[in-house]
């Protein structure tokens, strides 16, 4: 810091204001690079906590889902042959339909 102040004071005696201003900026920039960072001992922040688990389903909700699963097995041909992703999509559509959700 003392070096920056000394250079600024010595640069004010030049006749051209723009020249002194530019030299001061150049000198202060190079001097600031030499100064240690302000947060040298700053620790990295801790990792984010894990996302909370979804709430547990109530007994009524589990019974409803079992009932819907049985209905889907009876109504959809080849339910067993569907992939798990396709089944999950059909279950979601059934749940939305039963609960009254609209897209």
Secondary structure, 3 states (H helix, E strand, C coil): CHHHHHHHHHHCCCCCHHHHHHHHHHHHHHHHHHCCCCCCCCCCCCCCCCCCCCCCCCHHHHHHHHHHHHHHHHHCCCCCCCCHHHHHHHHHHHHHHHHCCCC
